[in-house]
Amino acid sequence: MLPSKIFFPALITLFIIGPLSAHAGSVKKIVHPDGTVEFTNVGTSGQKARGSSKDEIVYRYQDRDGVVSYSGVRPADADYEVIRFQCYACDPDSPVDWHNTPLFANRFTDIINAAANRFDLDPALVQAVIHAESAFNPAAVSPKGAQGLMQLMPATARELNVANALDARQNILGGANYLARMLQRFDGDTSLATAAYNAGPGTVGRYGGIPPYAETKAYVKRVSILRDRYASL
């Protein structure tokens, strides 16, 4: 499992009291709904500081002056790391109108159809899970290390023989395989299978149904809405 990004006290102190170049901007602290704390200088030009969400990714890097910076634009000439990507449909307080938010009807269609056929899945369900997990962003990386379109954890990816979870084809085939396993485990119950995809099959089994987590309840409901919408295209 890839480790979550940790900000050491000395580094945080540097952000707060150390000199910053003018273009780097001031560093702000964001406390996310899941309790994750993030320090960022993204959006300091009149915009609200934010963490990664949807298809936005925050990059941490050192600029040419050695200043640690954060940006929503991938640096072209510096090493960087993705520090946060939030599951698109997991925030219970998301303002997104799931009945009307734009769909990604033509993204990765051939791969999705091939994966659905291979694992006997409804292609609309695969599309819905991808939409919910990453908003169809193949470069998405979560704080816990989940990667790619269907947000595969490294251990799960290895189990599914996915060598590169950031490769769209491998990720979708692996995610579809895992989703099919969840459906088989929970006797074809899509709500329980998607709950297991989000919270883990052991958690669903332990609670005998959808776990009483606001995130998981919201996720299951939104995947259902998205599946119906993709199926109607």
C-alpha positions, 0 to 999 in steps of 0.5 A: 500500500502506498503511504498517505502523504505526511507533512512533518512538523519541520516542513510545516514550520518552514511553510508558516515562518520560512521565506516564500517567493512571491509567486508561491503565495501564502500557504493555507490549511484545509481540513477536509470532511474526512479529517484529512489536513492539507497545506496548500497554496493553490488558489491564492490569487483570489480563489478559495484554497482547495484540495483535489477533487473531481478531475483536479489534482494538486501537485507538490514540487520544488520550484527553481528557487527551491521553494516547496510549492503546490499547484493544480497544474502539473509542473513541466520541468520539476519532479512532483508528487500528487498529494491528494485526490478525493473520491468524486462521489464519496463526500456526503455534502457534495453539492453535485446534482447527480441527476444532472451532472454531465456524463462521460459517455464517450470515454474509454468506451471500448475498454469498458465494453470489453471488460463488461463482456469479459466479466459479465457486467452491465457496462453502465455499472462499470461507467457509474463506478468509474464516474463515482471513483475518479470522474474518469480521471486515469491519473487519480491517486487518493491519499491512501494510495488508490490509483486510476480510474477505478481507484485500485489499492496497490494490494488489490491491484497485485491480487488482480494482476494489474501491473500498472494501475494508472494504465486505463485498460489495466485499471478498468479490467482489474476494477471490473474483475473486482466488481464482478467478484463483489457481485458474486459474493453478495448474490448479485445485489448491486447495492451491497456490491458497490458498498463493498467496493467502497468500504470493503466486503468484510465491512459489509459482511460485518454489518450484514448490509450497507455499513452505516457510514455517511460516505458509503451510503452516499456512494451507493446511492450516487452509483445507482443514479449514475448507472441508471443515467448511463444505461439510458444513453 
